[in-house]
Structure formats: structure tokens, C-alpha cells
């Protein structure tokens, strides 16, 4: 079951990256919408990673 979920997440990620690439080259309107959503999700994930890394834990 977890393999199915991870495979779905991987396919969504690859599809989102493909839409970002296609939208940058003048793709149809729906690719620009998907690209915007993909980039926004990436920003949210990046900010969540920064917050979890700035909690003061020192892993080194």
C-alpha cells in the first residue's frame, strides 16, 4: 500500500515538473495552472524544511 502511495506521489511530482518545463516554453493554459500549483507546493515544502531545520537541533 505504501508503495502505491509513494508511486503516486512520484508520478505527480514528475508530471508537475513536466508542466513547469512545458509552461516555460509557452504551453497551453492548463499547463501554466499546474506549473503554478507545482511551484507553490515546492515553496511550501521548502519553507517547512527551513522551519524544521531551524529548531536548534544540531545533527553534526
N, CA, C and O atoms as a MOPAC input file, in Angstrom:
PM7 MOZYME 1SCF
protein

 N      0.82400 1    -1.19800 1     0.00000 1
 C      0.00000 1     0.00000 1     0.00000 1
 C      0.86900 1     1.26500 1     0.00000 1
 O      0.60600 1     2.21500 1    -0.73600 1
 N      1.90200 1     1.25300 1     0.83500 1
 C      2.77200 1     2.42600 1     0.89400 1
 C      3.50500 1     2.61600 1    -0.43100 1
 O      3.77700 1     3.74600 1    -0.83800 1
 N      3.82400 1     1.50800 1    -1.10100 1
 C      4.48100 1     1.59800 1    -2.41000 1
 C      3.56200 1     2.26900 1    -3.42700 1
 O      4.02100 1     3.04300 1    -4.26700 1
 N      2.28400 1     1.97700 1    -3.35300 1
 C      1.31100 1     2.59700 1    -4.25200 1
 C      1.21200 1     4.10400 1    -3.99100 1
 O      1.15500 1     4.89100 1    -4.93700 1
 N      1.19100 1     4.50200 1    -2.74600 1
 C      1.12300 1     5.92100 1    -2.38700 1
 C      2.38600 1     6.65400 1    -2.84300 1
 O      2.30900 1     7.73500 1    -3.42600 1
 N      3.53400 1     6.06200 1    -2.57300 1
 C      4.79300 1     6.69700 1    -2.98200 1
 C      4.91700 1     6.77300 1    -4.50200 1
 O      5.44900 1     7.74700 1    -5.03400 1
 N      4.43200 1     5.75600 1    -5.19500 1
 C      4.44300 1     5.78900 1    -6.66100 1
 C      3.54600 1     6.90700 1    -7.18400 1
 O      3.89400 1     7.58700 1    -8.14800 1
 N      2.40300 1     7.09400 1    -6.55200 1
 C      1.50300 1     8.17800 1    -6.94100 1
 C      2.13000 1     9.54400 1    -6.72000 1
 O      2.00700 1    10.43300 1    -7.56300 1
 N      2.80000 1     9.71000 1    -5.59300 1
 C      3.47500 1    10.97800 1    -5.30600 1
 C      4.58700 1    11.22200 1    -6.31700 1
 O      4.77100 1    12.34800 1    -6.77900 1
 N      5.32600 1    10.18200 1    -6.66100 1
 C      6.39100 1    10.30700 1    -7.64900 1
 C      5.83400 1    10.70500 1    -9.01500 1
 O      6.39800 1    11.56900 1    -9.68700 1
 N      4.73600 1    10.08300 1    -9.42600 1
 C      4.12300 1    10.42700 1   -10.71200 1
 C      3.60500 1    11.86500 1   -10.72200 1
 O      3.74800 1    12.56600 1   -11.72400 1
 N      3.00400 1    12.30700 1    -9.61700 1
 C      2.54200 1    13.69100 1    -9.53500 1
 C      3.70500 1    14.67200 1    -9.60500 1
 O      3.60200 1    15.72100 1   -10.24100 1
 N      4.80500 1    14.33200 1    -8.95300 1
 C      5.98200 1    15.19300 1    -8.96500 1
 C      6.57600 1    15.29200 1   -10.36900 1
 O      6.90100 1    16.38500 1   -10.83400 1
 N      6.71600 1    14.16300 1   -11.03200 1
 C      7.25700 1    14.16900 1   -12.38900 1
 C      6.32500 1    14.91300 1   -13.33400 1
 O      6.78400 1    15.67600 1   -14.18500 1
 N      5.01700 1    14.69800 1   -13.19200 1
 C      4.05600 1    15.41400 1   -14.02300 1
 C      4.08900 1    16.91300 1   -13.78100 1
 O      3.98600 1    17.70000 1   -14.72200 1
 N      4.23200 1    17.31000 1   -12.52000 1
 C      4.32700 1    18.73200 1   -12.20100 1
 C      5.56900 1    19.37100 1   -12.78400 1
 O      5.51900 1    20.48700 1   -13.30100 1
 N      6.68800 1    18.65900 1   -12.69900 1
 C      7.92400 1    19.18700 1   -13.28600 1
 C      7.81200 1    19.30100 1   -14.80100 1
 O      8.30600 1    20.26000 1   -15.39300 1
 N      7.16800 1    18.33100 1   -15.42000 1
 C      6.97100 1    18.39100 1   -16.87000 1
 C      6.08900 1    19.58000 1   -17.24700 1
 O      6.33000 1    20.23000 1   -18.26400 1
 N      5.07800 1    19.86700 1   -16.44100 1
 C      4.21900 1    21.02000 1   -16.71900 1
 C      4.96600 1    22.33100 1   -16.53400 1
 O      4.74700 1    23.27500 1   -17.29300 1
 N      5.84200 1    22.40700 1   -15.54500 1
 C      6.65100 1    23.61500 1   -15.36200 1
 C      7.52700 1    23.83200 1   -16.58900 1
 O      7.63600 1    24.94900 1   -17.09500 1
 N      8.14900 1    22.75900 1   -17.06200 1
 C      9.01400 1    22.84100 1   -18.23600 1
 C      8.20600 1    23.25300 1   -19.46600 1
 O      8.63100 1    24.11500 1   -20.23500 1
 N      7.03600 1    22.62900 1   -19.64500 1
 C      6.21400 1    22.91100 1   -20.81200 1
 C      5.64800 1    24.32700 1   -20.76400 1
 O      5.60900 1    25.01100 1   -21.78700 1
 N      5.21100 1    24.77100 1   -19.59500 1
 C      4.65800 1    26.11800 1   -19.45300 1
 C      5.71500 1    27.18200 1   -19.71500 1
 O      5.41200 1    28.24900 1   -20.24900 1
 N      6.95300 1    26.89000 1   -19.33800 1
 C      8.03600 1    27.84900 1   -19.59000 1
 C      8.30000 1    28.02000 1   -21.07800 1
 O      8.86100 1    29.02900 1   -21.50500 1
 N      7.90000 1    27.04900 1   -21.85100 1
 C      8.09300 1    27.10600 1   -23.29700 1
 C      6.81500 1    27.46000 1   -24.04300 1
 O      6.71200 1    27.23400 1   -25.24900 1
 N      5.84000 1    28.01700 1   -23.32500 1
 C      4.62500 1    28.52000 1   -23.96700 1
 C      3.54300 1    27.48400 1   -24.16300 1
 O      2.83600 1    27.51300 1   -25.17000 1
 N      3.40100 1    26.57900 1   -23.23300 1
 C      2.37800 1    25.54300 1   -23.33700 1
 C      0.97600 1    26.10100 1   -23.16500 1
 O      0.80000 1    27.30300 1   -22.96400 1
 N     -0.02000 1    25.22900 1   -23.24400 1
 C     -1.40600 1    25.66800 1   -23.08000 1
 C     -1.69000 1    26.20300 1   -21.67300 1
 O     -0.87400 1    26.06600 1   -20.76100 1
 N     -2.84500 1    26.80500 1   -21.52700 1
 C     -3.20400 1    27.47400 1   -20.27000 1
 C     -3.21600 1    26.51300 1   -19.08400 1
 O     -2.79600 1    26.88000 1   -17.98700 1
 N     -3.69400 1    25.28300 1   -19.29500 1
 C     -3.78500 1    24.35500 1   -18.16500 1
 C     -2.39700 1    23.98900 1   -17.64400 1
 O     -2.24300 1    23.70900 1   -16.45500 1
 N     -1.38100 1    23.98600 1   -18.51600 1
 C     -0.03800 1    23.67800 1   -18.02200 1
 C      0.49000 1    24.81000 1   -17.14400 1
 O      1.22800 1    24.56900 1   -16.18900 1
 N      0.11100 1    26.03500 1   -17.46900 1
 C      0.53000 1    27.15900 1   -16.62200 1
 C     -0.12600 1    27.07400 1   -15.25000 1
 O      0.49500 1    27.41600 1   -14.24400 1
 N     -1.38400 1    26.61800 1   -15.20100 1
 C     -2.06700 1    26.46200 1   -13.91100 1
 C     -1.41000 1    25.36600 1   -13.07300 1
 O     -1.18700 1    25.54000 1   -11.87500 1
 N     -1.10500 1    24.24100 1   -13.71000 1
 C     -0.45300 1    23.14800 1   -12.98500 1
 C      0.95600 1    23.55400 1   -12.56100 1
 O      1.40000 1    23.20000 1   -11.46800 1
 N      1.65800 1    24.29000 1   -13.41200 1
 C      3.00700 1    24.74800 1   -13.08000 1
 C      2.97600 1    25.69100 1   -11.88100 1
 O      3.83600 1    25.61200 1   -11.00400 1
 N      1.99600 1    26.57200 1   -11.84100 1
 C      1.86500 1    27.48800 1   -10.70800 1
 C      1.61100 1    26.71800 1    -9.41900 1
 O      2.20700 1    27.02100 1    -8.38500 1
 N      0.73100 1    25.72600 1    -9.47900 1
 C      0.44000 1    24.90600 1    -8.29500 1
 C      1.67900 1    24.12000 1    -7.86700 1
 O      1.94300 1    23.98600 1    -6.67200 1
 N      2.43100 1    23.60600 1    -8.81900 1
 C      3.64600 1    22.84200 1    -8.50900 1
 C      4.69200 1    23.72600 1    -7.83900 1
 O      5.30200 1    23.33200 1    -6.84500 1
 N      4.89400 1    24.91400 1    -8.38500 1
 C      5.87600 1    25.82500 1    -7.80200 1
 C      5.45300 1    26.29400 1    -6.41000 1
 O      6.29200 1    26.45500 1    -5.52400 1
 N      4.14800 1    26.51200 1    -6.22000 1
 C      3.65300 1    26.91100 1    -4.90000 1
 C      3.84900 1    25.78100 1    -3.88800 1
 O      4.23600 1    26.03500 1    -2.74700 1
 N      3.58800 1    24.55000 1    -4.29100 1
 C      3.79700 1    23.40800 1    -3.39300 1
 C      5.27500 1    23.25800 1    -3.04900 1
 O      5.61500 1    22.90200 1    -1.92100 1
 N      6.14900 1    23.52500 1    -4.00400 1
 C      7.57800 1    23.47600 1    -3.73700 1
 C      8.01500 1    24.52300 1    -2.73100 1
 O      8.85600 1    24.26100 1    -1.87100 1
 N      7.43800 1    25.71200 1    -2.84300 1
 C      7.76600 1    26.78100 1    -1.88300 1
 C      7.29500 1    26.41100 1    -0.47900 1
 O      8.00500 1    26.64800 1     0.49900 1
 N      6.09500 1    25.82900 1    -0.37800 1
 C      5.57400 1    25.41400 1     0.92700 1
 C      6.48300 1    24.34500 1     1.53000 1
 O      6.81500 1    24.39900 1     2.71400 1
 N      6.88200 1    23.37900 1     0.71100 1
 C      7.76500 1    22.31500 1     1.20200 1
 C      9.12000 1    22.87700 1     1.61800 1
 O      9.69200 1    22.44900 1     2.62000 1
 N      9.62800 1    23.82900 1     0.85200 1
 C     10.92900 1    24.42600 1     1.18800 1
 C     10.84700 1    25.18600 1     2.49900 1
 O     11.73900 1    25.07100 1     3.34000 1
 N      9.78500 1    25.96200 1     2.68500 1
 C      9.63600 1    26.72000 1     3.92700 1
 C      9.42700 1    25.79200 1     5.11800 1
 O      9.90300 1    26.08600 1     6.21500 1
 N      8.73300 1    24.69200 1     4.92600 1
 C      8.54900 1    23.72400 1     6.01000 1
 C      9.88600 1    23.09500 1     6.37900 1
 O     10.14400 1    22.83100 1     7.55400 1
 N     10.73900 1    22.85200 1     5.38700 1
 C     12.06900 1    22.29300 1     5.65800 1
 C     12.95000 1    23.27100 1     6.38500 1
 O     13.73100 1    22.87400 1     7.24900 1
 N     12.84400 1    24.54200 1     6.05600 1
 C     13.64300 1    25.55500 1     6.72900 1
 C     13.21000 1    25.67500 1     8.18500 1
 O     14.05600 1    25.79000 1     9.07200 1
 N     11.91400 1    25.64900 1     8.44100 1
 C     11.41900 1    25.75900 1     9.81100 1
 C     11.84500 1    24.55900 1    10.64200 1
 O     12.22500 1    24.71600 1    11.80200 1
 N     11.78700 1    23.36000 1    10.06400 1
 C     12.17400 1    22.18500 1    10.83500 1
 C     13.68100 1    22.13900 1    11.06600 1
 O     14.13200 1    21.56200 1    12.05500 1
 N     14.46100 1    22.73300 1    10.17900 1
 C     15.91000 1    22.76400 1    10.35000 1
 C     16.35600 1    23.85800 1    11.31200 1
 O     17.46900 1    23.79100 1    11.83400 1
 N     15.52400 1    24.85700 1    11.55900 1
 C     15.92800 1    25.97300 1    12.40200 1
 C     15.44300 1    25.81100 1    13.85300 1
 O     15.38400 1    26.78700 1    14.60000 1
 N     15.09600 1    24.57500 1    14.24900 1
 C     14.59900 1    24.36400 1    15.60100 1
 C     15.71800 1    24.27200 1    16.62200 1
 O     15.46000 1    24.17100 1    17.82100 1
 N     16.94300 1    24.30500 1    16.16300 1
 C     18.05500 1    24.29200 1    17.09300 1
 C     18.71800 1    22.94500 1    17.23100 1
 O     19.67400 1    22.80700 1    17.99400 1
 N     18.23900 1    21.95000 1    16.51600 1
 C     18.89400 1    20.64300 1    16.60400 1
 C     20.16900 1    20.65900 1    15.77100 1
 O     20.19800 1    21.15500 1    14.64500 1
 N     21.20000 1    20.11300 1    16.35100 1
 C     22.49800 1    20.07100 1    15.67900 1
 C     22.82700 1    18.61900 1    15.40700 1
 O     23.15900 1    17.86600 1    16.32300 1
 N     22.73200 1    18.21600 1    14.12000 1
 C     22.96500 1    16.82700 1    13.75500 1
 C     24.41900 1    16.51600 1    13.44300 1
 O     24.74300 1    15.37000 1    13.13200 1
 N     25.29300 1    17.49100 1    13.51700 1
 C     26.68100 1    17.24400 1    13.12900 1
 C     27.53700 1    16.74600 1    14.25800 1
 O     28.72700 1    16.49800 1    14.06800 1

